[in-house]
Amino acid sequence: MKTSDLFVKALENEGVEFIFGIPGEENLDLLNSLKGSKIRFILVRHEQAAGFMAATYGRLTGSPGVCLATLGPGATNLVTAAAYAQLGGMPMLMITGQKPIMKSKQGQFQIINIVDMMKPLTKYTKQIVHSHTLPSRVRKAFKLAREERPGPVHIELPEDIAREDCDADVFAVTANRQPVADTHTVIEAVQMIQKARSPLFLLGAGANRRKCHDAVEYLIERTGIPFFTTQMGKGVMDERNPLCLGTAALSSQDFVHRAIERSDLIINIGHNVTEKPPFFMRKGGLNVIHVSAYSAAVDEVYFPQLEVIGDIAKNVAELSQQVEPQPHWDFAAFLRIKERMEAHREAGACSDCFPVVPSRLVRIVRDAMPPNGVIALDNGIYKIWFARDYPAYEPNTVLLDNALATMGAGLASAMAAKLICPDQKVMAICGDGGFLMNCQELETAVRLKLDLVVLVLNDGAYGMIKWKQEMMKFDDTGMLDFGNPDFVKFAESFGATGHRLSATKDLGPLLNTCLSSPGVHVIDIPMDYSQNHQVLNIDLPAITKDL
C-alpha cells in the first residue's frame, strides 16, 4: 500500500473520527486514501478554523483532534490554533503537506521550514522521511498529545513520501496511566488542610476532565469546604452548589478576590499559570497546595508550599478518604461575601433597557439554555461577564479560552462541539470583531447542516480595548470604532437564518425559538457596555469592608 494509506490506517487505529482542514495538491494522496475510511473529512474555509475545531475536539474528548493543511501559507495559518491548543492544554494533531524531498522541480516555491516553525508551539514536530518510520511517528505523536499536560503535535508528510510504496504496519495503542503522589505527600496535604482556619478549593482547567468530576465533587461535598473556579475550570462542579463562590473572572477588584483575601490556604486543583493568576500570593500569608498532573511553574505570584503531583482524580480521591471536617474551620465570611455578590449581580440582570446590557444578556442566555447546553465564547469584554455571572451546571458546557485568549475561535469551537455532541444545544457567543475574523465558517456550518445559534454582540468597536482605554484614563479618539455589515443579510447570504433584535424583552422568546428550530441562526444583538465601568470597576473593598 501507499504511505498515505498507511497514514490513514494509523489514524483509524488511534480512533480518529474527523479531520478538519483545507487540502492542497501536496495532500491529494492522503485525501484519496481517506476514500472508504470511517474518518470523516470536514472541509472548512480557513485553516485557522480547522485548528480551532481540532483543538476543541481534543478539549471535549481527551483524544487529539486532527487538522490538515498544505505547505507554506496553509501551514502558517495553523500557527494561532497551535498556540491556542498549547496554552489551553488541548490535545491536537496538525498534519501538513510538503513538496517532494527526494527531487525538487520547483526550487523553493512556497517552501518554509514548517517543522522548525512548529517547534516552540508543539510538544512534538516531525517530518516523515521514510514510510517505515510513519507508524512509530504517529503513535508517538498521539501519545505525547494525550499525556499531561495535553497539547498540540505536528507531522509533515511530503508529497513523494505519501505515494511511496510500503509494507509497514501500525503500532498497538496502549493505555497511558499516570502515577500518583506518594503517601507522605498526601498525609502532609491532609495535615495542612485540617490545620487551616479558612481553606478554599480552586478548580482549574486541569480538573475539567471527565474522570475528575466525580472525585472533586465527592471531596467538596464530604468536607464542606467552599470552592471557586478559574474561567477554564467552569463546570467541574455544578455552580448552583451553595458552596460555590463563583469564578475568578478578573485579576483583582471582584467579590471572589475578597474571599481569597480572607483565606489562609488554597487547595489548587488543576490550575495552570497560562491562565491569568486567579490570586496573588503573598509571602508569609496565603499558603497553596498544588494538586496537578505536573509540577508548578513557580514565579513571583505563584509559589506553592506543597505539590501533590500525579493523576488528579486518584490523588483527589485519596485526599477524600483522609481529610476530616474540622470544628475550627470558619467559612462565615465567604458565605457573607457570596450573599453580597449575588445581591449585587441582580442590579442589572433584570434590566430591559435597550441596547442590551451584559448582565441582562447573561441572565437571558442562562435561562434559555438547558443544563447540558454548551456555550462557546469568543474573546471580548462579554467573556468576563459570562465567566463571572453565567453558572455552569455540567463539565465542559462553557467553552472559553483564557490562556491564549484569541479572537476568532468562538464560532469554530461551537461547530466542533455540535459535531461531537449532536444531541446537545450549542450556542456561539461572539463579539462583532471576533465574529468577523472567521465568519466565513457560517458556510461550513450550513453545509454540515448543523443546528446552531450564533449571537453577534454588536457594539461597533473593539469593546475590551475601549474599556481598558477608559480604565487607563486615555482619551477615546475613535480609533477603536468600526463599521459592520448588515448581519441579517450577511447570514442569509450563507444560507443561515438572520435575526435582528430590536427590544431586550424579545431576546428570551427569540432564543427559545432559535434553539428549537433546525439550521444555523444568527442573531444581531445591539450591546451597551457602559455597565462595564459601573460594575467591573466598582470599589469592592469599600463594599465588603464590613464582612
C-alpha positions in Angstrom: 0.0 0.0 0.0 1.0 3.6 -0.3 2.3 5.5 2.7 -0.8 7.7 2.6 -2.9 4.6 3.0 -0.7 3.6 6.0 -1.2 7.1 7.5 -5.0 6.7 7.3 -4.8 3.3 8.8 -2.6 4.7 11.7 -5.1 7.5 12.3 -8.0 5.0 12.3 -6.0 2.9 14.8 -5.9 5.9 17.1 -9.6 6.3 17.0 -9.7 9.4 14.8 -13.3 10.4 13.8 -12.8 13.7 12.0 -10.1 15.6 10.1 -10.8 19.3 9.8 -8.9 21.2 7.1 -8.2 22.5 3.6 -6.0 20.3 1.4 -3.6 21.4 -1.2 -2.0 19.5 -4.0 0.6 18.1 -1.6 -2.2 16.4 0.4 -4.1 14.8 -2.5 -2.7 11.3 -1.9 -3.8 11.5 1.7 -7.1 12.8 0.7 -7.6 10.0 -1.8 -6.6 7.4 0.9 -9.5 8.7 3.0 -12.0 7.4 0.5 -13.7 4.5 2.2 -12.3 5.3 5.6 -14.5 5.7 8.6 -12.8 9.0 9.2 -14.9 12.0 8.1 -13.1 14.8 6.4 -14.6 18.2 7.2 -13.7 20.9 4.7 -13.5 24.3 6.2 -13.0 27.8 4.8 -9.8 28.8 6.7 -7.1 26.7 8.2 -7.3 28.6 11.5 -10.9 27.4 12.0 -9.7 23.8 11.2 -7.2 24.1 14.1 -9.7 25.6 16.5 -12.1 22.8 15.7 -9.5 20.1 16.2 -8.4 21.7 19.5 -12.0 21.8 20.7 -12.4 18.2 19.8 -9.4 17.4 22.0 -10.7 19.5 24.8 -14.1 17.8 24.9 -13.0 14.2 24.3 -9.4 14.0 25.7 -8.3 12.4 22.4 -6.3 14.5 19.9 -8.4 16.3 17.3 -6.8 16.3 13.8 -6.5 19.1 11.3 -5.0 19.2 7.8 -3.3 21.9 5.8 -1.0 22.2 2.8 2.5 23.6 2.9 3.5 27.3 3.1 0.6 29.6 3.7 -1.8 26.7 4.6 0.6 25.6 7.4 1.3 29.1 8.7 -2.4 29.6 9.1 -2.3 26.9 11.7 0.1 28.8 14.0 -2.6 30.6 16.0 -4.5 27.4 16.5 -1.3 25.7 17.6 -0.8 28.3 20.3 -4.4 28.1 21.3 -4.1 24.3 21.9 -0.7 24.7 23.5 -1.6 27.3 26.1 -5.1 25.8 26.6 -3.8 22.2 27.2 -5.8 20.7 24.3 -4.6 17.6 22.5 -4.4 18.1 18.8 -2.5 16.7 15.7 -1.7 19.0 12.8 -0.8 17.3 9.5 0.8 19.5 6.8 2.0 18.6 3.3 5.3 19.4 1.7 6.9 19.4 -1.7 8.8 16.3 -2.7 12.0 15.9 -0.7 13.8 13.4 -2.9 13.8 15.6 -6.0 12.8 19.2 -6.4 11.2 20.6 -9.6 10.1 24.0 -8.2 13.1 25.3 -6.3 11.9 27.0 -3.0 8.4 27.9 -4.2 6.1 28.1 -1.1 8.7 26.3 1.0 9.5 27.4 4.5 10.7 25.2 7.4 7.4 24.2 8.9 8.9 21.8 11.4 11.2 24.5 12.9 8.3 26.9 12.9 6.2 24.5 14.9 8.9 23.6 17.5 8.1 26.4 20.0 4.3 25.7 19.7 4.1 22.0 19.9 5.1 19.0 22.1 6.4 17.2 19.1 7.0 18.0 15.4 8.5 15.7 12.8 8.8 15.3 9.0 8.2 11.8 7.7 11.3 11.0 5.5 10.6 7.3 5.1 7.4 5.3 5.0 8.7 2.7 7.6 9.1 5.4 10.2 5.5 6.6 9.9 3.7 4.2 12.3 6.1 5.0 15.2 5.9 8.7 14.5 2.1 8.7 14.6 2.0 6.6 17.7 4.5 8.8 19.5 2.6 12.0 18.4 -0.7 10.7 19.7 0.9 9.5 23.0 2.6 12.9 23.6 -0.5 14.9 22.7 -2.6 13.0 25.2 -0.1 13.0 28.1 -0.5 15.6 30.8 -0.2 18.4 30.1 -2.0 17.7 26.8 -1.2 19.8 23.8 -0.6 20.0 20.0 1.8 17.9 17.9 2.7 18.1 14.2 3.6 15.7 11.4 4.7 16.8 8.0 4.1 14.4 5.1 6.0 15.2 1.9 4.3 14.6 -1.4 6.7 11.9 -2.7 6.8 10.1 0.6 3.0 10.0 0.7 2.9 8.0 -2.6 5.8 5.7 -1.7 5.0 2.0 -1.5 5.4 0.4 1.9 4.7 -2.8 3.8 4.9 -1.4 7.4 2.1 -1.9 9.9 0.6 0.3 12.7 1.6 0.1 16.4 -0.7 -1.1 19.1 -2.4 1.7 21.1 -1.6 1.2 24.8 -3.1 2.9 27.8 -1.2 5.7 29.4 -1.6 5.5 33.2 -0.3 8.3 35.4 1.5 7.7 38.7 0.0 9.0 42.0 1.5 11.1 44.7 3.4 9.3 47.5 1.8 8.6 50.8 3.9 11.1 52.8 2.9 13.9 50.4 -0.8 13.1 50.7 -0.5 13.0 54.6 1.2 16.4 54.6 -1.6 17.8 52.4 -4.2 16.4 54.7 -2.5 17.9 57.7 -2.3 21.4 56.0 -6.0 21.3 55.1 -7.1 20.2 58.6 -4.9 22.8 60.3 -6.1 25.7 58.1 -8.6 28.2 59.5 -10.4 29.0 56.3 -9.4 26.8 53.4 -10.7 27.2 49.9 -10.7 24.9 46.8 -9.7 26.3 43.5 -10.8 24.3 40.4 -8.8 24.9 37.2 -8.8 23.7 33.7 -6.8 20.6 34.6 -9.7 19.4 36.8 -12.1 19.8 33.8 -11.5 16.2 32.7 -14.3 13.7 32.6 -12.7 11.4 35.2 -12.0 14.2 37.6 -15.6 15.4 38.1 -16.8 12.7 40.5 -13.7 12.7 42.6 -13.8 16.5 43.0 -17.5 16.5 43.8 -17.1 13.9 46.5 -14.2 15.7 48.1 -16.1 19.0 48.3 -19.3 17.5 49.5 -17.6 15.4 52.1 -15.5 18.3 53.6 -18.0 21.2 53.1 -15.1 23.5 52.0 -16.2 26.2 49.7 -14.8 26.5 46.2 -14.2 28.9 43.3 -13.1 28.3 39.7 -10.8 29.7 37.1 -12.5 30.6 33.8 -11.4 27.4 32.2 -12.4 25.4 35.3 -16.1 26.3 35.0 -18.3 23.3 35.1 -16.1 21.0 37.1 -18.7 21.4 39.8 -22.3 22.4 39.4 -22.1 26.2 40.2 -25.6 26.1 41.7 -23.9 24.4 44.7 -24.3 26.6 47.8 -20.5 26.1 48.4 -19.7 27.8 45.1 -18.2 31.3 45.5 -18.1 31.9 41.7 -15.4 32.4 39.1 -12.3 34.5 39.3 -13.0 36.4 36.1 -10.9 39.4 36.9 -7.4 39.6 38.3 -8.5 41.9 41.1 -11.4 44.0 42.4 -14.1 41.4 42.4 -16.0 39.6 45.1 -14.2 36.3 44.7 -10.9 38.0 45.5 -12.3 39.4 48.7 -13.0 35.8 49.8 -9.5 34.8 48.7 -8.0 37.5 50.9 -9.8 36.0 53.9 -8.5 32.5 53.2 -5.2 31.1 54.7 -5.0 28.0 52.4 -5.9 27.4 48.7 -6.1 23.8 47.6 -5.4 24.4 43.9 -6.8 21.5 41.8 -5.7 21.6 38.2 -4.7 25.2 37.7 -2.0 26.2 35.2 -0.4 29.6 35.2 -1.1 30.0 31.5 -4.5 31.3 32.8 -4.3 34.7 34.4 -3.4 34.1 38.1 -6.7 34.0 40.0 -5.0 35.2 43.1 -1.7 36.8 44.0 0.3 35.0 46.7 2.0 36.9 49.4 4.9 35.7 51.4 4.1 34.9 55.0 0.4 34.9 54.2 -1.6 32.7 51.9 -0.5 29.1 51.6 -1.1 27.0 48.5 -1.3 23.2 47.8 -0.7 22.5 44.2 -2.7 19.4 43.1 -1.9 18.7 39.4 -0.6 16.1 37.0 2.7 18.1 36.7 4.8 20.3 38.9 4.1 24.0 39.4 5.8 26.7 37.2 7.0 28.9 40.0 7.1 32.7 39.6 6.7 35.8 41.8 2.9 35.4 42.1 2.7 31.6 42.4 5.0 29.5 44.6 3.0 26.7 46.3 4.2 25.3 49.6 3.3 21.7 48.8 2.8 19.9 45.4 0.7 16.8 45.1 1.7 15.5 41.7 0.2 12.7 39.6 -3.2 11.5 38.4 -5.5 14.3 39.6 -8.6 12.2 40.0 -6.8 9.5 42.0 -5.0 12.0 44.2 -8.2 13.9 44.9 -9.9 10.6 45.8 -7.1 9.8 48.2 -7.5 13.2 49.9 -11.2 12.5 50.2 -10.5 9.3 52.2 -8.3 11.1 54.7 -9.4 14.7 55.2 -11.9 15.1 58.1 -14.0 18.2 58.5 -12.7 20.3 61.4 -14.7 22.2 64.0 -12.4 25.2 63.8 -13.0 25.8 60.1 -14.6 29.2 59.6 -16.4 29.9 56.3 -18.8 32.5 57.5 -17.0 35.4 55.8 -17.0 33.5 52.5 -20.7 32.9 52.6 -21.5 36.5 53.5 -19.4 37.7 50.5 -21.4 35.2 48.4 -24.7 36.7 49.6 -23.4 40.3 48.9 -22.1 39.2 45.5 -25.5 37.7 44.4 -27.4 40.7 45.5 -25.0 43.0 43.6 -25.4 40.9 40.4 -29.1 41.3 40.5 -28.8 45.0 39.9 -28.6 44.8 36.1 -29.8 41.3 35.5 -33.4 42.3 35.2 -33.0 45.4 33.2 -34.9 45.6 29.9 -33.2 48.8 28.7 -32.0 48.6 25.1 -29.4 48.2 23.7 -28.8 45.1 25.9 -26.6 45.4 28.9 -24.3 42.4 29.5 -25.6 41.3 32.9 -29.1 41.0 31.3 -27.8 39.2 28.3 -26.1 36.6 30.6 -29.3 36.0 32.6 -31.4 35.6 29.4 -28.9 33.1 27.9 -28.7 31.1 31.1 -32.5 30.9 31.3 -32.8 29.8 27.7 -30.0 27.1 27.7 -30.7 23.6 29.2 -28.4 22.3 31.9 -26.3 20.4 29.4 -26.4 23.1 26.7 -23.0 24.3 25.5 -22.0 27.9 25.0 -18.7 28.7 23.1 -17.4 32.1 23.8 -15.1 34.1 21.6 -12.9 36.7 23.2 -14.0 40.2 24.2 -15.4 42.1 27.3 -18.5 39.9 27.3 -16.4 36.9 28.1 -15.7 38.3 31.5 -19.4 38.8 32.1 -20.2 35.2 31.1 -17.3 33.8 33.1 -18.3 35.8 36.1 -22.1 35.6 36.1 -23.1 32.5 34.0 -23.3 29.5 36.2 -22.1 26.3 34.6 -24.1 23.2 35.6 -22.1 20.4 33.9 -18.5 19.9 32.9 -17.4 21.4 29.6 -20.6 23.3 28.9 -18.8 26.7 29.0 -16.1 26.7 26.4 -13.9 29.8 26.6 -10.2 30.5 26.1 -8.5 32.2 28.9 -5.0 31.0 28.0 -4.2 32.4 24.6 -7.4 34.4 24.7 -7.6 34.7 20.9 -10.4 36.3 19.0 -12.0 34.3 16.1 -12.3 30.9 17.9 -15.9 31.1 19.2 -17.8 30.0 16.0 -15.4 27.2 15.1 -15.4 25.9 18.7 -19.2 25.8 18.7 -19.3 24.0 15.4 -16.9 21.3 16.7 -19.0 21.0 19.9 -22.1 20.4 17.9 -20.4 17.7 15.8 -19.2 16.0 18.9 -22.4 16.5 20.9 -25.2 16.4 18.3 -27.9 15.9 20.9 -27.0 19.0 23.0 -28.0 22.6 22.3 -25.0 24.6 21.3 -24.6 28.4 21.1 -21.7 30.5 19.8 -21.4 33.9 21.5 -19.1 36.3 19.6 -18.4 40.0 19.6 -18.7 41.7 16.2 -14.9 42.0 16.0 -14.2 38.3 16.7 -17.1 37.0 14.6 -15.8 38.8 11.5 -12.4 37.1 11.9 -13.8 33.7 11.0 -17.4 34.4 9.9 -16.8 32.5 6.6 -17.3 29.3 8.6 -21.1 30.1 8.5 -20.9 28.4 5.1 -19.3 25.3 6.7 -21.9 25.2 9.4 -24.8 25.4 6.9 -23.2 22.8 4.6 -22.8 20.4 7.5 -26.5 21.0 8.4 -25.6 21.9 12.0 -28.3 23.2 14.4 -26.5 26.1 15.8 -27.3 29.5 17.3 -24.8 32.3 16.9 -25.1 35.5 18.9 -23.2 38.5 17.4 -22.8 41.1 20.1 -22.8 44.4 18.2 -21.2 47.5 19.6 -19.3 48.6 16.5 -15.9 48.6 18.3 -13.2 46.6 20.0 -15.0 46.9 23.3 -12.5 45.2 25.6 -9.7 47.6 24.5 -12.1 50.6 24.8 -12.8 49.6 28.4 -9.1 49.3 29.1 -8.6 52.7 27.4 -11.1 54.1 29.8 -9.6 52.5 32.8 -6.2 53.9 32.0 -7.8 57.4 31.5 -6.8 57.7 27.9 -9.0 59.8 25.6 -11.4 58.0 23.3 -10.1 59.0 19.9 -12.5 56.8 18.0 -9.6 54.7 16.6 -11.2 51.5 18.0 -14.6 52.0 16.3 -15.5 50.3 13.1 -18.5 49.7 10.8 -20.3 46.4 10.4 -22.2 44.7 7.6 -25.9 44.0 7.9 -25.6 40.8 9.9 -29.1 39.6 9.0 -28.4 39.8 5.2 -24.9 38.5 5.8 -26.3 35.4 7.5 -28.9 34.9 4.8 -26.3 35.1 2.1 -24.7 32.0 3.5 -28.0 30.1 3.8 -28.4 30.8 7.5 -31.4 32.5 9.1 -30.7 36.0 10.3 -32.5 37.8 13.2 -32.1 41.4 14.4 -33.1 42.2 18.0 -35.0 45.4 18.5 -36.1 45.1 22.1 -34.4 43.3 25.1 -37.7 41.8 26.2 -37.9 39.9 22.9 -34.5 38.1 23.3 -35.6 35.3 25.6 -38.5 34.2 23.3 -36.3 34.6 20.2 -33.6 32.3 21.8 -36.1 29.7 22.6 -37.4 29.7 19.0 -33.9 29.5 17.5 -32.8 26.7 19.9 -35.8 24.6 19.0 -35.6 25.2 15.2 -33.2 23.4 12.8 -30.4 25.1 11.0 -28.0 27.9 11.7 -29.5 31.0 13.3 -27.5 34.3 13.6 -28.9 37.0 16.0 -27.6 40.6 15.8 -27.8 41.9 19.3 -27.0 45.6 19.9 -25.0 46.0 23.1 -24.5 48.7 25.7 -21.2 48.2 27.5 -21.4 51.3 29.7 -22.2 48.9 32.5 -18.5 47.8 32.4 -17.4 50.8 34.4 -20.3 50.7 36.8 -19.9 47.1 37.7 -16.5 45.8 36.8 -14.6 48.8 38.2 -16.6 49.2 41.5 -14.9 49.8 44.8 -15.3 46.4 46.2 -13.0 46.8 49.2 -15.4 49.5 50.4 -18.5 47.4 49.7 -17.1 44.4 51.6 -15.1 46.1 54.3 -17.7 45.2 56.9 -17.7 41.5 56.1 
